[in-house]
Amino acid sequence: MVVSKDKVEEILHKYDNRADSLVPILMDAQDICDDHYVDEETQKFIAQKLNLTYVDVYEVSSFFSAINKTSKGRYHIQLCDSSVCRINKKDIIEDYLEKTLSITVGETTPDNMFTLEHTACFGACDISPAIRINKKVYGHLTIQKIKHLLEDLRGADHE
Amino acid sequence: MNKTRSLISEYFDKYTVSEINKYQELGGFSGLKKALKEGPDFVINELKASELRGRGGAAYPAHKKWQSAKDRDAEVKYVLVNADEGEPGTFKDRDLMDCDPYRIIEGLTIAGFTTGACEGYIYIREEYEDIRKKLIDAISIAKDNNLLGNNILGTDFSFNIKAYTGAGAYVCGENTALIESMHGNVGRPRVKKPRVGERGLFNKPTMVNNVETYACAAAILTHGSEHYNNSGIDGHKGTKMISLCGNIMRPGVYEVPFGITVKEIIEDIGGGTRDLSLGKFIQSGGASCPLIPHTYFDTPYGYEPFKKNGFDIGSGSIVVANGNVRVVDYLSSVTGFFEHESCGKCTPCREGTKRLHEIIDDLCHNEASMKQYDRIKKIAITMIDTSLCGLGQTAPTAILSAMKHFEEELMESVTK
């Protein structure tokens, strides 16, 4: 397991080990994982604790796009791909990110620092084009802004 | 002249969560107090007098929904806030909860009292995690102040609220799917009936409304339907929260009176498009709603005037596109969205959204044949007639409206 059993048990306890809380349980388990995902072993552990089968849990985890099934880089970049951000030229931001990080959308940098993915509208259209990095929203993006943002994140990691 | 209004949004950013007293000083919770004093029938009559319709998109008269929830004979009932705002271009519920969280709590509590529910739930999309945390704080502070919990304000009425997170599925905005996910299941819509009003959360009768509907109910109770009715036009009383965005100078959440024209919204409120043109089209109501070409920008903003022209108020979003936006490119983002968000349960939607996206993408690259173009209608009609839920039924709406209003432009992309 990529997260500790104790911590997952703590989460399960918070939700009274109720199977109907499976979605928030999985979301919370993901939040404590540095790689931003819920691995198979953790899902099996949750299933066992909730008296469910692994398939029950996998069906839910694979359905919801906010629950990641594979590990993500230290910084999970989600670029909005919906209509408003397209109108506001998110392509320029996307091209820059792909070029600078030397990856295409859907990939993780070899040093495991950044994962770049598309996401559907997350309701930041008033500051479009927008991205989320580890769930934090950044808007009014320009190439300059993205450049500084990436530098800051890289810098923060070296400290 | 300022074309916006401040009724639903009157307390926006005027207090912080820790300042529940300030919310009360502003007039907050006076709607709840009035409801507790006058009784459930008074609340429903006020909603009826204000002609409030559901603000999530379906526009069902609120007083009818609240009345039938009240009339349902059951020991345990729930009221639920659908805050799974997921229509691309929509973010007004975000501001309603973020800038005035106590009003949502007040509206939901009024609903609980009116319908005889013991508990309220706020189902909030994962993307608004910070707002969910804010609401959880607000709920706890309201409880400390006897505005939630047992014997609220010394009455016999007891009521609690819980906040619940979504997990990034647009289809969970559909009430049955939303409730499925709250049961720990996959968020796929189920066959109605029974409707959620009859059998919803934990198999109990559940009344579900949009965030804005609860905010409106609180505002109407606070100020009275007469005051609320001062805005708007005949048959369309009051105001509406809109999310204005796209190619516009001043994007944002605004409160507008019904009856304002689309042109006024774009030019006077939004400051016009970024290239100073009038704009080419808007999409009002979200990805599931029709495109409105600029030739219709004089249409008054309201359910009936829009419906008469085949348009929709929907979720209240207005995405503005200027002359630089190709209709096919716009449609590509819409069809791509639905392909991604289709839950896959029923065939017409699962397959239809995929095929429509393929054809639109071929059009984008000028590679679609006339035969493919003609097939769009056939696929669309099948989806509208046979899809299980609103997602599949409305996914082709934008394309069909584009084929009606922008046929000439679309034909340029068809290979001869």
Chai-1 contact restraints between the chains, C-beta under 6 A:
chainA,res_idxA,chainB,res_idxB,connection_type,confidence,min_distance_angstrom,max_distance_angstrom,comment,restraint_id
A,A19,B,G184,contact,1.0,0.0,6.0,A-B,restraint_1
A,D20,B,H183,contact,1.0,0.0,6.0,A-B,restraint_2
A,D20,B,G184,contact,1.0,0.0,6.0,A-B,restraint_3
A,L22,B,G184,contact,1.0,0.0,6.0,A-B,restraint_4
A,V23,B,A167,contact,1.0,0.0,6.0,A-B,restraint_5
A,V23,B,S181,contact,1.0,0.0,6.0,A-B,restraint_6
A,P24,B,T165,contact,1.0,0.0,6.0,A-B,restraint_7
A,M27,B,T165,contact,1.0,0.0,6.0,A-B,restraint_8
A,M27,B,A167,contact,1.0,0.0,6.0,A-B,restraint_9
A,E59,B,V186,contact,1.0,0.0,6.0,A-B,restraint_10
A,V60,B,V186,contact,1.0,0.0,6.0,A-B,restraint_11
A,F63,B,V186,contact,1.0,0.0,6.0,A-B,restraint_12
A,F64,B,A167,contact,1.0,0.0,6.0,A-B,restraint_13
A,F64,B,G168,contact,1.0,0.0,6.0,A-B,restraint_14
A,F64,B,A169,contact,1.0,0.0,6.0,A-B,restraint_15
A,S65,B,G168,contact,1.0,0.0,6.0,A-B,restraint_16
A,A66,B,E126,contact,1.0,0.0,6.0,A-B,restraint_17
A,A66,B,A167,contact,1.0,0.0,6.0,A-B,restraint_18
A,A66,B,G168,contact,1.0,0.0,6.0,A-B,restraint_19
A,I67,B,A167,contact,1.0,0.0,6.0,A-B,restraint_20
A,S82,B,P88,contact,1.0,0.0,6.0,A-B,restraint_21
A,S82,B,F337,contact,1.0,0.0,6.0,A-B,restraint_22
A,S83,B,P88,contact,1.0,0.0,6.0,A-B,restraint_23
A,S83,B,V319,contact,1.0,0.0,6.0,A-B,restraint_24
A,S83,B,S333,contact,1.0,0.0,6.0,A-B,restraint_25
A,V84,B,G89,contact,1.0,0.0,6.0,A-B,restraint_26
A,V84,B,C245,contact,1.0,0.0,6.0,A-B,restraint_27
A,V84,B,G246,contact,1.0,0.0,6.0,A-B,restraint_28
A,V84,B,V319,contact,1.0,0.0,6.0,A-B,restraint_29
A,R86,B,S333,contact,1.0,0.0,6.0,A-B,restraint_30
A,I87,B,G246,contact,1.0,0.0,6.0,A-B,restraint_31
A,I87,B,N247,contact,1.0,0.0,6.0,A-B,restraint_32
A,I87,B,A321,contact,1.0,0.0,6.0,A-B,restraint_33
A,I87,B,V325,contact,1.0,0.0,6.0,A-B,restraint_34
A,A120,B,F337,contact,1.0,0.0,6.0,A-B,restraint_35
A,C121,B,P88,contact,1.0,0.0,6.0,A-B,restraint_36
A,F122,B,E127,contact,1.0,0.0,6.0,A-B,restraint_37
A,G123,B,F91,contact,1.0,0.0,6.0,A-B,restraint_38
A,G123,B,R94,contact,1.0,0.0,6.0,A-B,restraint_39
A,G123,B,E127,contact,1.0,0.0,6.0,A-B,restraint_40
A,C125,B,G89,contact,1.0,0.0,6.0,A-B,restraint_41
A,C125,B,F91,contact,1.0,0.0,6.0,A-B,restraint_42
A,C125,B,C245,contact,1.0,0.0,6.0,A-B,restraint_43
A,D126,B,C245,contact,1.0,0.0,6.0,A-B,restraint_44
A,D126,B,P251,contact,1.0,0.0,6.0,A-B,restraint_45
A,D126,B,G252,contact,1.0,0.0,6.0,A-B,restraint_46
